Amino acid sequence: MKEHKTAKNIRIAAFVMASMMLFTVLFSSLFIALETHHHCTGEHCPICESIEVCLHTLHTIGSLFIGGIISAVLYLITVFTGHLFKTYLLSETLVSNKVRMNN
């Protein structure tokens, strides 16, 4: 029963994180689109600085996504290699099956 609650909590946490990332991406993109043609006040324009923060956030999320894909690919390669090792290198023998060999 405890394992079921843990799995449910993990799913809820994953949903919340995905929702937060979606919210961030959508509203950052929306803010950038709406404020692209603003009246810039000069060097320390607060809107330009906000746009830079949004762009940095979007680039960071993109980098995390690429890192996640690379991690998933490496994990799948490791699992596949382990399966091949188990299948071909540790094949069954008479000794591993404990077959008695009488003369």
C-alpha positions in Angstrom: 0.0 0.0 0.0 2.9 2.4 0.8 4.4 1.8 -2.6 1.2 2.8 -4.3 1.1 6.1 -2.4 4.7 6.7 -3.3 4.1 6.1 -6.9 1.0 8.4 -6.8 3.0 11.1 -5.1 5.7 10.9 -7.7 3.1 11.2 -10.5 1.6 14.2 -8.8 5.0 15.9 -8.4 5.8 15.2 -12.1 2.5 16.7 -13.1 3.1 19.8 -11.0 6.6 20.3 -12.4 5.4 19.8 -16.0 2.6 22.3 -15.5 5.0 24.8 -14.0 7.4 24.4 -17.0 4.5 24.7 -19.4 3.3 27.8 -17.6 6.7 29.4 -17.7 7.3 28.7 -21.4 3.9 29.9 -22.5 3.8 33.1 -20.5 7.5 34.0 -21.1 6.8 33.6 -24.9 3.6 35.6 -24.6 5.4 38.4 -22.6 8.2 38.6 -25.2 5.6 38.7 -28.1 3.6 41.4 -26.4 6.5 43.7 -25.4 8.6 43.3 -28.5 7.6 46.8 -29.9 7.6 48.7 -26.6 9.0 52.2 -26.2 12.5 51.6 -24.9 13.7 54.2 -22.3 17.4 53.5 -22.8 20.2 51.6 -21.2 18.4 50.2 -18.1 14.9 49.6 -19.6 12.9 47.4 -17.2 11.0 45.8 -20.1 14.2 44.9 -22.0 15.7 43.4 -18.8 12.5 41.4 -18.3 12.7 40.2 -21.9 16.3 39.1 -21.3 15.3 37.2 -18.2 12.5 35.4 -20.1 14.9 34.5 -22.9 17.4 33.2 -20.4 14.7 31.1 -18.8 13.6 29.7 -22.2 17.2 28.9 -23.1 17.8 27.2 -19.8 14.6 25.1 -20.1 15.7 24.1 -23.6 19.1 23.0 -22.3 17.5 21.0 -19.6 15.3 19.3 -22.2 18.3 18.3 -24.3 20.2 17.1 -21.2 17.1 15.0 -20.3 17.1 13.4 -23.8 20.8 12.7 -23.6 20.3 11.1 -20.2 17.4 9.0 -21.4 19.4 7.7 -24.4 22.4 6.8 -22.2 20.1 5.0 -19.8 18.5 3.0 -22.7 21.9 2.1 -24.1 23.0 0.9 -20.6 19.9 -1.2 -20.2 20.2 -2.6 -23.7 23.9 -3.4 -23.2 23.1 -5.1 -19.8 20.4 -7.2 -21.5 22.9 -8.3 -24.2 25.5 -9.1 -21.6 23.0 -11.2 -19.7 21.7 -12.9 -22.8 24.9 -13.7 -24.7 27.8 -13.7 -22.2 26.0 -15.5 -19.4 24.3 -18.1 -21.5 23.3 -21.4 -19.9 25.8 -24.2 -19.7 25.7 -27.6 -18.3 27.5 -26.4 -15.2 25.1 -23.5 -14.6 22.2 -25.9 -15.0 23.9 -28.2 -12.5 23.7 -31.2 -14.8 25.4 -34.2 -13.4 27.9 -35.7 -15.9 28.6 -39.4 -15.1 31.3 -41.3 -16.9 
